[in-house]
Amino acid sequence: MSIDEVIRLLREIKDLGDTGKETVSKAKSTAKKAKSVAKKVKRAPSAYNKYMKKKMASLKKKHPRKKHAAIFKQAAKSWKRSPERKRSMK
């Protein structure tokens, strides 16, 4: 259901008067949900996100018993020295 359809339904329900108060509140909540869904656009992952995903996977393979926090710390330190970081900062 598009936002325009929801708005049209709201107007029709308002014309009904007091008998449709409950329906109006449901329609309003549906319209709000439709607007929020329409606004959300997923951003592309940054160079850091891509690097960390790749590095974390390789480190977890090498060190399966190591804690996640320790592996993440190691990957973050390696990001500082990585050539991908230098390319992304240009």
PDB file with one MODEL, atoms N, CA, C and O in Angstrom:
MODEL        1
ATOM      1  N   MET A   1       0.853  -1.167   0.000  1.00  0.00           N
ATOM      2  CA  MET A   1       0.000   0.000   0.000  1.00  0.00           C
ATOM      3  C   MET A   1       0.902   1.235   0.000  1.00  0.00           C
ATOM      4  O   MET A   1       1.812   1.337   0.823  1.00  0.00           O
ATOM      5  N   SER A   2       0.660   2.151  -0.899  1.00  0.00           N
ATOM      6  CA  SER A   2       1.492   3.344  -1.000  1.00  0.00           C
ATOM      7  C   SER A   2       1.012   4.408  -0.024  1.00  0.00           C
ATOM      8  O   SER A   2      -0.074   4.305   0.546  1.00  0.00           O
ATOM      9  N   ILE A   3       1.821   5.405   0.152  1.00  0.00           N
ATOM     10  CA  ILE A   3       1.504   6.498   1.065  1.00  0.00           C
ATOM     11  C   ILE A   3       0.280   7.261   0.580  1.00  0.00           C
ATOM     12  O   ILE A   3      -0.549   7.686   1.385  1.00  0.00           O
ATOM     13  N   ASP A   4       0.165   7.437  -0.726  1.00  0.00           N
ATOM     14  CA  ASP A   4      -0.983   8.159  -1.283  1.00  0.00           C
ATOM     15  C   ASP A   4      -2.289   7.421  -0.995  1.00  0.00           C
ATOM     16  O   ASP A   4      -3.307   8.041  -0.688  1.00  0.00           O
ATOM     17  N   GLU A   5      -2.250   6.102  -1.097  1.00  0.00           N
ATOM     18  CA  GLU A   5      -3.450   5.314  -0.815  1.00  0.00           C
ATOM     19  C   GLU A   5      -3.850   5.433   0.653  1.00  0.00           C
ATOM     20  O   GLU A   5      -5.034   5.537   0.976  1.00  0.00           O
ATOM     21  N   VAL A   6      -2.856   5.417   1.534  1.00  0.00           N
ATOM     22  CA  VAL A   6      -3.133   5.532   2.961  1.00  0.00           C
ATOM     23  C   VAL A   6      -3.741   6.893   3.269  1.00  0.00           C
ATOM     24  O   VAL A   6      -4.689   6.989   4.047  1.00  0.00           O
ATOM     25  N   ILE A   7      -3.204   7.937   2.666  1.00  0.00           N
ATOM     26  CA  ILE A   7      -3.728   9.292   2.891  1.00  0.00           C
ATOM     27  C   ILE A   7      -5.163   9.395   2.372  1.00  0.00           C
ATOM     28  O   ILE A   7      -6.019  10.009   3.009  1.00  0.00           O
ATOM     29  N   ARG A   8      -5.414   8.795   1.222  1.00  0.00           N
ATOM     30  CA  ARG A   8      -6.773   8.810   0.663  1.00  0.00           C
ATOM     31  C   ARG A   8      -7.736   8.104   1.611  1.00  0.00           C
ATOM     32  O   ARG A   8      -8.845   8.586   1.842  1.00  0.00           O
ATOM     33  N   LEU A   9      -7.323   6.971   2.158  1.00  0.00           N
ATOM     34  CA  LEU A   9      -8.162   6.240   3.102  1.00  0.00           C
ATOM     35  C   LEU A   9      -8.414   7.053   4.370  1.00  0.00           C
ATOM     36  O   LEU A   9      -9.520   7.038   4.910  1.00  0.00           O
ATOM     37  N   LEU A  10      -7.412   7.747   4.833  1.00  0.00           N
ATOM     38  CA  LEU A  10      -7.578   8.595   6.020  1.00  0.00           C
ATOM     39  C   LEU A  10      -8.638   9.661   5.786  1.00  0.00           C
ATOM     40  O   LEU A  10      -9.476   9.919   6.649  1.00  0.00           O
ATOM     41  N   ARG A  11      -8.592  10.270   4.620  1.00  0.00           N
ATOM     42  CA  ARG A  11      -9.583  11.305   4.302  1.00  0.00           C
ATOM     43  C   ARG A  11     -10.988  10.730   4.245  1.00  0.00           C
ATOM     44  O   ARG A  11     -11.938  11.352   4.721  1.00  0.00           O
ATOM     45  N   GLU A  12     -11.120   9.550   3.667  1.00  0.00           N
ATOM     46  CA  GLU A  12     -12.437   8.911   3.592  1.00  0.00           C
ATOM     47  C   GLU A  12     -12.956   8.575   4.980  1.00  0.00           C
ATOM     48  O   GLU A  12     -14.144   8.738   5.258  1.00  0.00           O
ATOM     49  N   ILE A  13     -12.074   8.107   5.849  1.00  0.00           N
ATOM     50  CA  ILE A  13     -12.479   7.736   7.206  1.00  0.00           C
ATOM     51  C   ILE A  13     -12.878   8.965   8.004  1.00  0.00           C
ATOM     52  O   ILE A  13     -13.816   8.909   8.800  1.00  0.00           O
ATOM     53  N   LYS A  14     -12.171  10.083   7.799  1.00  0.00           N
ATOM     54  CA  LYS A  14     -12.519  11.317   8.500  1.00  0.00           C
ATOM     55  C   LYS A  14     -13.915  11.784   8.109  1.00  0.00           C
ATOM     56  O   LYS A  14     -14.639  12.358   8.922  1.00  0.00           O
ATOM     57  N   ASP A  15     -14.284  11.534   6.867  1.00  0.00           N
ATOM     58  CA  ASP A  15     -15.618  11.922   6.399  1.00  0.00           C
ATOM     59  C   ASP A  15     -16.716  11.118   7.090  1.00  0.00           C
ATOM     60  O   ASP A  15     -17.860  11.568   7.160  1.00  0.00           O
ATOM     61  N   LEU A  16     -16.380   9.930   7.601  1.00  0.00           N
ATOM     62  CA  LEU A  16     -17.369   9.096   8.275  1.00  0.00           C
ATOM     63  C   LEU A  16     -17.794   9.686   9.617  1.00  0.00           C
ATOM     64  O   LEU A  16     -18.901   9.420  10.086  1.00  0.00           O
ATOM     65  N   GLY A  17     -16.934  10.475  10.231  1.00  0.00           N
ATOM     66  CA  GLY A  17     -17.275  11.095  11.512  1.00  0.00           C
ATOM     67  C   GLY A  17     -16.719  10.302  12.682  1.00  0.00           C
ATOM     68  O   GLY A  17     -15.688   9.639  12.571  1.00  0.00           O
ATOM     69  N   ASP A  18     -17.432  10.382  13.825  1.00  0.00           N
ATOM     70  CA  ASP A  18     -16.973   9.759  15.071  1.00  0.00           C
ATOM     71  C   ASP A  18     -17.008   8.236  15.038  1.00  0.00           C
ATOM     72  O   ASP A  18     -16.341   7.602  15.855  1.00  0.00           O
ATOM     73  N   THR A  19     -17.743   7.639  14.145  1.00  0.00           N
ATOM     74  CA  THR A  19     -17.862   6.179  14.132  1.00  0.00           C
ATOM     75  C   THR A  19     -16.563   5.498  13.750  1.00  0.00           C
ATOM     76  O   THR A  19     -16.368   4.323  14.060  1.00  0.00           O
ATOM     77  N   GLY A  20     -15.674   6.211  13.084  1.00  0.00           N
ATOM     78  CA  GLY A  20     -14.452   5.583  12.616  1.00  0.00           C
ATOM     79  C   GLY A  20     -13.198   6.015  13.363  1.00  0.00           C
ATOM     80  O   GLY A  20     -12.108   5.957  12.794  1.00  0.00           O
ATOM     81  N   LYS A  21     -13.313   6.450  14.630  1.00  0.00           N
ATOM     82  CA  LYS A  21     -12.146   6.940  15.374  1.00  0.00           C
ATOM     83  C   LYS A  21     -11.064   5.872  15.509  1.00  0.00           C
ATOM     84  O   LYS A  21      -9.880   6.151  15.324  1.00  0.00           O
ATOM     85  N   GLU A  22     -11.473   4.667  15.827  1.00  0.00           N
ATOM     86  CA  GLU A  22     -10.497   3.580  16.005  1.00  0.00           C
ATOM     87  C   GLU A  22      -9.812   3.262  14.680  1.00  0.00           C
ATOM     88  O   GLU A  22      -8.607   3.017  14.637  1.00  0.00           O
ATOM     89  N   THR A  23     -10.580   3.268  13.618  1.00  0.00           N
ATOM     90  CA  THR A  23     -10.031   2.993  12.300  1.00  0.00           C
ATOM     91  C   THR A  23      -9.071   4.099  11.877  1.00  0.00           C
ATOM     92  O   THR A  23      -8.063   3.831  11.223  1.00  0.00           O
ATOM     93  N   VAL A  24      -9.379   5.338  12.246  1.00  0.00           N
ATOM     94  CA  VAL A  24      -8.510   6.466  11.911  1.00  0.00           C
ATOM     95  C   VAL A  24      -7.153   6.294  12.581  1.00  0.00           C
ATOM     96  O   VAL A  24      -6.118   6.511  11.952  1.00  0.00           O
ATOM     97  N   SER A  25      -7.152   5.907  13.843  1.00  0.00           N
ATOM     98  CA  SER A  25      -5.877   5.748  14.549  1.00  0.00           C
ATOM     99  C   SER A  25      -5.056   4.614  13.941  1.00  0.00           C
ATOM    100  O   SER A  25      -3.833   4.721  13.845  1.00  0.00           O
ATOM    101  N   LYS A  26      -5.708   3.541  13.534  1.00  0.00           N
ATOM    102  CA  LYS A  26      -4.993   2.439  12.876  1.00  0.00           C
ATOM    103  C   LYS A  26      -4.425   2.883  11.528  1.00  0.00           C
ATOM    104  O   LYS A  26      -3.301   2.534  11.166  1.00  0.00           O
ATOM    105  N   ALA A  27      -5.214   3.650  10.804  1.00  0.00           N
ATOM    106  CA  ALA A  27      -4.768   4.126   9.494  1.00  0.00           C
ATOM    107  C   ALA A  27      -3.598   5.095   9.643  1.00  0.00           C
ATOM    108  O   ALA A  27      -2.672   5.078   8.831  1.00  0.00           O
ATOM    109  N   LYS A  28      -3.634   5.938  10.674  1.00  0.00           N
ATOM    110  CA  LYS A  28      -2.534   6.878  10.901  1.00  0.00           C
ATOM    111  C   LYS A  28      -1.250   6.126  11.218  1.00  0.00           C
ATOM    112  O   LYS A  28      -0.184   6.471  10.709  1.00  0.00           O
ATOM    113  N   SER A  29      -1.346   5.099  12.057  1.00  0.00           N
ATOM    114  CA  SER A  29      -0.136   4.337  12.386  1.00  0.00           C
ATOM    115  C   SER A  29       0.399   3.617  11.148  1.00  0.00           C
ATOM    116  O   SER A  29       1.613   3.504  10.975  1.00  0.00           O
ATOM    117  N   THR A  30      -0.481   3.139  10.303  1.00  0.00           N
ATOM    118  CA  THR A  30      -0.056   2.498   9.059  1.00  0.00           C
ATOM    119  C   THR A  30       0.637   3.504   8.150  1.00  0.00           C
ATOM    120  O   THR A  30       1.637   3.181   7.509  1.00  0.00           O
ATOM    121  N   ALA A  31       0.107   4.719   8.093  1.00  0.00           N
ATOM    122  CA  ALA A  31       0.711   5.762   7.260  1.00  0.00           C
ATOM    123  C   ALA A  31       2.097   6.122   7.766  1.00  0.00           C
ATOM    124  O   ALA A  31       3.012   6.314   6.966  1.00  0.00           O
ATOM    125  N   LYS A  32       2.270   6.217   9.082  1.00  0.00           N
ATOM    126  CA  LYS A  32       3.581   6.521   9.658  1.00  0.00           C
ATOM    127  C   LYS A  32       4.581   5.431   9.322  1.00  0.00           C
ATOM    128  O   LYS A  32       5.725   5.719   8.969  1.00  0.00           O
ATOM    129  N   LYS A  33       4.156   4.184   9.430  1.00  0.00           N
ATOM    130  CA  LYS A  33       5.044   3.058   9.117  1.00  0.00           C
ATOM    131  C   LYS A  33       5.439   3.088   7.640  1.00  0.00           C
ATOM    132  O   LYS A  33       6.592   2.832   7.293  1.00  0.00           O
ATOM    133  N   ALA A  34       4.485   3.399   6.785  1.00  0.00           N
ATOM    134  CA  ALA A  34       4.763   3.437   5.350  1.00  0.00           C
ATOM    135  C   ALA A  34       5.765   4.543   5.031  1.00  0.00           C
ATOM    136  O   ALA A  34       6.646   4.362   4.191  1.00  0.00           O
ATOM    137  N   LYS A  35       5.631   5.681   5.696  1.00  0.00           N
ATOM    138  CA  LYS A  35       6.569   6.786   5.469  1.00  0.00           C
ATOM    139  C   LYS A  35       7.967   6.421   5.941  1.00  0.00           C
ATOM    140  O   LYS A  35       8.948   6.704   5.254  1.00  0.00           O
ATOM    141  N   SER A  36       8.066   5.791   7.117  1.00  0.00           N
ATOM    142  CA  SER A  36       9.394   5.451   7.641  1.00  0.00           C
ATOM    143  C   SER A  36      10.072   4.399   6.779  1.00  0.00           C
ATOM    144  O   SER A  36      11.288   4.446   6.592  1.00  0.00           O
ATOM    145  N   VAL A  37       9.312   3.458   6.255  1.00  0.00           N
ATOM    146  CA  VAL A  37       9.885   2.436   5.379  1.00  0.00           C
ATOM    147  C   VAL A  37      10.358   3.066   4.077  1.00  0.00           C
ATOM    148  O   VAL A  37      11.397   2.684   3.538  1.00  0.00           O
ATOM    149  N   ALA A  38       9.605   4.023   3.579  1.00  0.00           N
ATOM    150  CA  ALA A  38       9.960   4.684   2.320  1.00  0.00           C
ATOM    151  C   ALA A  38      11.229   5.525   2.474  1.00  0.00           C
ATOM    152  O   ALA A  38      11.995   5.652   1.519  1.00  0.00           O
ATOM    153  N   LYS A  39      11.467   6.104   3.660  1.00  0.00           N
ATOM    154  CA  LYS A  39      12.617   6.977   3.873  1.00  0.00           C
ATOM    155  C   LYS A  39      13.922   6.209   4.039  1.00  0.00           C
ATOM    156  O   LYS A  39      14.979   6.722   3.673  1.00  0.00           O
ATOM    157  N   LYS A  40      13.879   4.991   4.581  1.00  0.00           N
ATOM    158  CA  LYS A  40      15.094   4.256   4.891  1.00  0.00           C
ATOM    159  C   LYS A  40      15.768   3.747   3.619  1.00  0.00           C
ATOM    160  O   LYS A  40      15.194   2.978   2.849  1.00  0.00           O
ATOM    161  N   VAL A  41      16.987   4.196   3.430  1.00  0.00           N
ATOM    162  CA  VAL A  41      17.782   3.751   2.293  1.00  0.00           C
ATOM    163  C   VAL A  41      19.105   3.261   2.854  1.00  0.00           C
ATOM    164  O   VAL A  41      19.791   3.991   3.570  1.00  0.00           O
ATOM    165  N   LYS A  42      19.459   2.045   2.535  1.00  0.00           N
ATOM    166  CA  LYS A  42      20.678   1.455   3.076  1.00  0.00           C
ATOM    167  C   LYS A  42      21.895   2.027   2.362  1.00  0.00           C
ATOM    168  O   LYS A  42      21.962   2.045   1.133  1.00  0.00           O
ATOM    169  N   ARG A  43      22.859   2.497   3.160  1.00  0.00           N
ATOM    170  CA  ARG A  43      24.077   3.051   2.590  1.00  0.00           C
ATOM    171  C   ARG A  43      25.039   1.935   2.214  1.00  0.00           C
ATOM    172  O   ARG A  43      24.977   0.827   2.746  1.00  0.00           O
ATOM    173  N   ALA A  44      25.919   2.254   1.293  1.00  0.00           N
ATOM    174  CA  ALA A  44      26.958   1.302   0.894  1.00  0.00           C
ATOM    175  C   ALA A  44      27.990   1.217   2.021  1.00  0.00           C
ATOM    176  O   ALA A  44      28.253   2.215   2.691  1.00  0.00           O
ATOM    177  N   PRO A  45      28.573   0.038   2.234  1.00  0.00           N
ATOM    178  CA  PRO A  45      29.581  -0.089   3.295  1.00  0.00           C
ATOM    179  C   PRO A  45      30.836   0.716   2.960  1.00  0.00           C
ATOM    180  O   PRO A  45      31.239   0.815   1.801  1.00  0.00           O
ATOM    181  N   SER A  46      31.437   1.281   3.992  1.00  0.00           N
ATOM    182  CA  SER A  46      32.645   2.078   3.806  1.00  0.00           C
ATOM    183  C   SER A  46      33.841   1.153   3.592  1.00  0.00           C
ATOM    184  O   SER A  46      33.732  -0.066   3.725  1.00  0.00           O
ATOM    185  N   ALA A  47      34.967   1.744   3.265  1.00  0.00           N
ATOM    186  CA  ALA A  47      36.198   0.971   3.075  1.00  0.00           C
ATOM    187  C   ALA A  47      36.568   0.267   4.377  1.00  0.00           C
ATOM    188  O   ALA A  47      37.040  -0.870   4.360  1.00  0.00           O
ATOM    189  N   TYR A  48      36.352   0.944   5.504  1.00  0.00           N
ATOM    190  CA  TYR A  48      36.637   0.353   6.814  1.00  0.00           C
ATOM    191  C   TYR A  48      35.756  -0.868   7.059  1.00  0.00           C
ATOM    192  O   TYR A  48      36.244  -1.905   7.509  1.00  0.00           O
ATOM    193  N   ASN A  49      34.463  -0.752   6.765  1.00  0.00           N
ATOM    194  CA  ASN A  49      33.542  -1.870   6.965  1.00  0.00           C
ATOM    195  C   ASN A  49      33.935  -3.083   6.135  1.00  0.00           C
ATOM    196  O   ASN A  49      33.932  -4.215   6.619  1.00  0.00           O
ATOM    197  N   LYS A  50      34.270  -2.828   4.890  1.00  0.00           N
ATOM    198  CA  LYS A  50      34.674  -3.926   4.004  1.00  0.00           C
ATOM    199  C   LYS A  50      35.948  -4.583   4.504  1.00  0.00           C
ATOM    200  O   LYS A  50      36.051  -5.809   4.538  1.00  0.00           O
ATOM    201  N   TYR A  51      36.918  -3.765   4.891  1.00  0.00           N
ATOM    202  CA  TYR A  51      38.194  -4.281   5.379  1.00  0.00           C
ATOM    203  C   TYR A  51      37.995  -5.123   6.648  1.00  0.00           C
ATOM    204  O   TYR A  51      38.526  -6.228   6.758  1.00  0.00           O
ATOM    205  N   MET A  52      37.230  -4.590   7.594  1.00  0.00           N
ATOM    206  CA  MET A  52      37.023  -5.282   8.865  1.00  0.00           C
ATOM    207  C   MET A  52      36.304  -6.613   8.660  1.00  0.00           C
ATOM    208  O   MET A  52      36.634  -7.600   9.317  1.00  0.00           O
ATOM    209  N   LYS A  53      35.351  -6.649   7.778  1.00  0.00           N
ATOM    210  CA  LYS A  53      34.627  -7.895   7.519  1.00  0.00           C
ATOM    211  C   LYS A  53      35.577  -8.964   6.989  1.00  0.00           C
ATOM    212  O   LYS A  53      35.554 -10.110   7.439  1.00  0.00           O
ATOM    213  N   LYS A  54      36.413  -8.573   6.027  1.00  0.00           N
ATOM    214  CA  LYS A  54      37.362  -9.506   5.427  1.00  0.00           C
ATOM    215  C   LYS A  54      38.424  -9.938   6.443  1.00  0.00           C
ATOM    216  O   LYS A  54      38.740 -11.122   6.554  1.00  0.00           O
ATOM    217  N   LYS A  55      38.968  -8.972   7.178  1.00  0.00           N
ATOM    218  CA  LYS A  55      40.033  -9.241   8.137  1.00  0.00           C
ATOM    219  C   LYS A  55      39.533 -10.078   9.313  1.00  0.00           C
ATOM    220  O   LYS A  55      40.228 -10.989   9.763  1.00  0.00           O
ATOM    221  N   MET A  56      38.358  -9.783   9.804  1.00  0.00           N
ATOM    222  CA  MET A  56      37.788 -10.543  10.926  1.00  0.00           C
ATOM    223  C   MET A  56      37.592 -12.005  10.535  1.00  0.00           C
ATOM    224  O   MET A  56      37.869 -12.904  11.330  1.00  0.00           O
ATOM    225  N   ALA A  57      37.121 -12.243   9.324  1.00  0.00           N
ATOM    226  CA  ALA A  57      36.910 -13.619   8.868  1.00  0.00           C
ATOM    227  C   ALA A  57      38.237 -14.377   8.812  1.00  0.00           C
ATOM    228  O   ALA A  57      38.316 -15.528   9.242  1.00  0.00           O
ATOM    229  N   SER A  58      39.270 -13.737   8.284  1.00  0.00           N
ATOM    230  CA  SER A  58      40.560 -14.422   8.185  1.00  0.00           C
ATOM    231  C   SER A  58      41.179 -14.652   9.562  1.00  0.00           C
ATOM    232  O   SER A  58      41.769 -15.704   9.807  1.00  0.00           O
ATOM    233  N   LEU A  59      41.051 -13.686  10.454  1.00  0.00           N
ATOM    234  CA  LEU A  59      41.609 -13.851  11.800  1.00  0.00           C
ATOM    235  C   LEU A  59      40.863 -14.919  12.597  1.00  0.00           C
ATOM    236  O   LEU A  59      41.475 -15.654  13.373  1.00  0.00           O
ATOM    237  N   LYS A  60      39.558 -15.008  12.412  1.00  0.00           N
ATOM    238  CA  LYS A  60      38.784 -16.036  13.114  1.00  0.00           C
ATOM    239  C   LYS A  60      39.153 -17.429  12.630  1.00  0.00           C
ATOM    240  O   LYS A  60      39.123 -18.384  13.406  1.00  0.00           O
ATOM    241  N   LYS A  61      39.502 -17.552  11.355  1.00  0.00           N
ATOM    242  CA  LYS A  61      39.952 -18.848  10.834  1.00  0.00           C
ATOM    243  C   LYS A  61      41.281 -19.244  11.457  1.00  0.00           C
ATOM    244  O   LYS A  61      41.480 -20.398  11.837  1.00  0.00           O
ATOM    245  N   LYS A  62      42.196 -18.271  11.558  1.00  0.00           N
ATOM    246  CA  LYS A  62      43.528 -18.539  12.103  1.00  0.00           C
ATOM    247  C   LYS A  62      43.489 -18.806  13.603  1.00  0.00           C
ATOM    248  O   LYS A  62      44.232 -19.649  14.107  1.00  0.00           O
ATOM    249  N   HIS A  63      42.621 -18.086  14.319  1.00  0.00           N
ATOM    250  CA  HIS A  63      42.552 -18.163  15.782  1.00  0.00           C
ATOM    251  C   HIS A  63      41.116 -18.439  16.228  1.00  0.00           C
ATOM    252  O   HIS A  63      40.454 -17.531  16.730  1.00  0.00           O
ATOM    253  N   PRO A  64      40.617 -19.662  16.059  1.00  0.00           N
ATOM    254  CA  PRO A  64      39.207 -19.939  16.363  1.00  0.00           C
ATOM    255  C   PRO A  64      38.854 -19.844  17.850  1.00  0.00           C
ATOM    256  O   PRO A  64      37.694 -19.612  18.190  1.00  0.00           O
ATOM    257  N   ARG A  65      39.824 -20.017  18.728  1.00  0.00           N
ATOM    258  CA  ARG A  65      39.527 -19.988  20.166  1.00  0.00           C
ATOM    259  C   ARG A  65      39.675 -18.606  20.790  1.00  0.00           C
ATOM    260  O   ARG A  65      39.301 -18.403  21.946  1.00  0.00           O
ATOM    261  N   LYS A  66      40.203 -17.680  20.055  1.00  0.00           N
ATOM    262  CA  LYS A  66      40.411 -16.324  20.557  1.00  0.00           C
ATOM    263  C   LYS A  66      39.071 -15.602  20.685  1.00  0.00           C
ATOM    264  O   LYS A  66      38.156 -15.833  19.895  1.00  0.00           O
ATOM    265  N   LYS A  67      38.963 -14.732  21.679  1.00  0.00           N
ATOM    266  CA  LYS A  67      37.716 -13.978  21.891  1.00  0.00           C
ATOM    267  C   LYS A  67      37.509 -12.962  20.770  1.00  0.00           C
ATOM    268  O   LYS A  67      38.460 -12.471  20.162  1.00  0.00           O
ATOM    269  N   HIS A  68      36.243 -12.668  20.519  1.00  0.00           N
ATOM    270  CA  HIS A  68      35.867 -11.725  19.457  1.00  0.00           C
ATOM    271  C   HIS A  68      36.499 -10.353  19.689  1.00  0.00           C
ATOM    272  O   HIS A  68      37.000  -9.728  18.754  1.00  0.00           O
ATOM    273  N   ALA A  69      36.470  -9.891  20.935  1.00  0.00           N
ATOM    274  CA  ALA A  69      36.993  -8.556  21.239  1.00  0.00           C
ATOM    275  C   ALA A  69      38.483  -8.456  20.915  1.00  0.00           C
ATOM    276  O   ALA A  69      38.943  -7.444  20.386  1.00  0.00           O
ATOM    277  N   ALA A  70      39.225  -9.503  21.233  1.00  0.00           N
ATOM    278  CA  ALA A  70      40.661  -9.498  20.964  1.00  0.00           C
ATOM    279  C   ALA A  70      40.937  -9.504  19.462  1.00  0.00           C
ATOM    280  O   ALA A  70      41.842  -8.818  18.987  1.00  0.00           O
ATOM    281  N   ILE A  71      40.155 -10.280  18.723  1.00  0.00           N
ATOM    282  CA  ILE A  71      40.318 -10.338  17.276  1.00  0.00           C
ATOM    283  C   ILE A  71      39.960  -8.991  16.650  1.00  0.00           C
ATOM    284  O   ILE A  71      40.640  -8.526  15.735  1.00  0.00           O
ATOM    285  N   PHE A  72      38.903  -8.374  17.140  1.00  0.00           N
ATOM    286  CA  PHE A  72      38.477  -7.075  16.613  1.00  0.00           C
ATOM    287  C   PHE A  72      39.554  -6.026  16.865  1.00  0.00           C
ATOM    288  O   PHE A  72      39.851  -5.207  15.995  1.00  0.00           O
ATOM    289  N   LYS A  73      40.132  -6.058  18.056  1.00  0.00           N
ATOM    290  CA  LYS A  73      41.190  -5.110  18.402  1.00  0.00           C
ATOM    291  C   LYS A  73      42.386  -5.270  17.459  1.00  0.00           C
ATOM    292  O   LYS A  73      42.965  -4.290  16.989  1.00  0.00           O
ATOM    293  N   GLN A  74      42.737  -6.527  17.197  1.00  0.00           N
ATOM    294  CA  GLN A  74      43.858  -6.817  16.299  1.00  0.00           C
ATOM    295  C   GLN A  74      43.555  -6.322  14.880  1.00  0.00           C
ATOM    296  O   GLN A  74      44.419  -5.737  14.228  1.00  0.00           O
ATOM    297  N   ALA A  75      42.348  -6.555  14.415  1.00  0.00           N
ATOM    298  CA  ALA A  75      41.957  -6.125  13.072  1.00  0.00           C
ATOM    299  C   ALA A  75      41.952  -4.598  12.967  1.00  0.00           C
ATOM    300  O   ALA A  75      42.373  -4.041  11.954  1.00  0.00           O
ATOM    301  N   ALA A  76      41.476  -3.928  14.013  1.00  0.00           N
ATOM    302  CA  ALA A  76      41.439  -2.465  14.011  1.00  0.00           C
ATOM    303  C   ALA A  76      42.851  -1.881  13.976  1.00  0.00           C
ATOM    304  O   ALA A  76      43.097  -0.882  13.300  1.00  0.00           O
ATOM    305  N   LYS A  77      43.769  -2.503  14.699  1.00  0.00           N
ATOM    306  CA  LYS A  77      45.163  -2.042  14.669  1.00  0.00           C
ATOM    307  C   LYS A  77      45.756  -2.216  13.278  1.00  0.00           C
ATOM    308  O   LYS A  77      46.494  -1.356  12.797  1.00  0.00           O
ATOM    309  N   SER A  78      45.430  -3.329  12.637  1.00  0.00           N
ATOM    310  CA  SER A  78      45.977  -3.560  11.305  1.00  0.00           C
ATOM    311  C   SER A  78      45.381  -2.602  10.272  1.00  0.00           C
ATOM    312  O   SER A  78      46.003  -2.338   9.243  1.00  0.00           O
ATOM    313  N   TRP A  79      44.182  -2.083  10.538  1.00  0.00           N
ATOM    314  CA  TRP A  79      43.556  -1.099   9.637  1.00  0.00           C
ATOM    315  C   TRP A  79      44.407   0.163   9.558  1.00  0.00           C
ATOM    316  O   TRP A  79      44.513   0.779   8.497  1.00  0.00           O
ATOM    317  N   LYS A  80      45.012   0.545  10.678  1.00  0.00           N
ATOM    318  CA  LYS A  80      45.844   1.756  10.691  1.00  0.00           C
ATOM    319  C   LYS A  80      46.987   1.671   9.689  1.00  0.00           C
ATOM    320  O   LYS A  80      47.350   2.669   9.066  1.00  0.00           O
ATOM    321  N   ARG A  81      47.551   0.482   9.535  1.00  0.00           N
ATOM    322  CA  ARG A  81      48.702   0.301   8.653  1.00  0.00           C
ATOM    323  C   ARG A  81      48.326  -0.156   7.242  1.00  0.00           C
ATOM    324  O   ARG A  81      49.197  -0.267   6.380  1.00  0.00           O
ATOM    325  N   SER A  82      47.070  -0.415   7.004  1.00  0.00           N
ATOM    326  CA  SER A  82      46.676  -1.018   5.732  1.00  0.00           C
ATOM    327  C   SER A  82      46.686  -0.020   4.573  1.00  0.00           C
ATOM    328  O   SER A  82      46.420   1.166   4.770  1.00  0.00           O
ATOM    329  N   PRO A  83      46.986  -0.492   3.391  1.00  0.00           N
ATOM    330  CA  PRO A  83      46.962   0.393   2.213  1.00  0.00           C
ATOM    331  C   PRO A  83      45.544   0.825   1.836  1.00  0.00           C
ATOM    332  O   PRO A  83      45.367   1.876   1.221  1.00  0.00           O
ATOM    333  N   GLU A  84      44.526   0.027   2.197  1.00  0.00           N
ATOM    334  CA  GLU A  84      43.144   0.410   1.901  1.00  0.00           C
ATOM    335  C   GLU A  84      42.759   1.693   2.644  1.00  0.00           C
ATOM    336  O   GLU A  84      42.011   2.523   2.126  1.00  0.00           O
ATOM    337  N   ARG A  85      43.282   1.842   3.862  1.00  0.00           N
ATOM    338  CA  ARG A  85      42.983   3.043   4.649  1.00  0.00           C
ATOM    339  C   ARG A  85      43.553   4.270   3.951  1.00  0.00           C
ATOM    340  O   ARG A  85      42.892   5.303   3.843  1.00  0.00           O
ATOM    341  N   LYS A  86      44.752   4.144   3.494  1.00  0.00           N
ATOM    342  CA  LYS A  86      45.400   5.280   2.848  1.00  0.00           C
ATOM    343  C   LYS A  86      44.660   5.681   1.571  1.00  0.00           C
ATOM    344  O   LYS A  86      44.582   6.863   1.234  1.00  0.00           O
ATOM    345  N   ARG A  87      44.112   4.674   0.857  1.00  0.00           N
ATOM    346  CA  ARG A  87      43.347   4.966  -0.365  1.00  0.00           C
ATOM    347  C   ARG A  87      42.023   5.628  -0.028  1.00  0.00           C
ATOM    348  O   ARG A  87      41.563   6.507  -0.756  1.00  0.00           O
ATOM    349  N   SER A  88      41.404   5.207   1.080  1.00  0.00           N
ATOM    350  CA  SER A  88      40.095   5.746   1.418  1.00  0.00           C
ATOM    351  C   SER A  88      40.169   7.171   1.966  1.00  0.00           C
ATOM    352  O   SER A  88      39.162   7.878   1.994  1.00  0.00           O
ATOM    353  N   MET A  89      41.359   7.596   2.401  1.00  0.00           N
ATOM    354  CA  MET A  89      41.509   8.929   2.986  1.00  0.00           C
ATOM    355  C   MET A  89      41.830  10.008   1.960  1.00  0.00           C
ATOM    356  O   MET A  89      41.919  11.184   2.312  1.00  0.00           O
ATOM    357  N   LYS A  90      42.001   9.633   0.721  1.00  0.00           N
ATOM    358  CA  LYS A  90      42.335  10.615  -0.320  1.00  0.00           C
ATOM    359  C   LYS A  90      41.184  11.514  -0.633  1.00  0.00           C
ATOM    360  O   LYS A  90      41.302  12.394  -1.486  1.00  0.00           O
TER     361      LYS A  90
ENDMDL
END
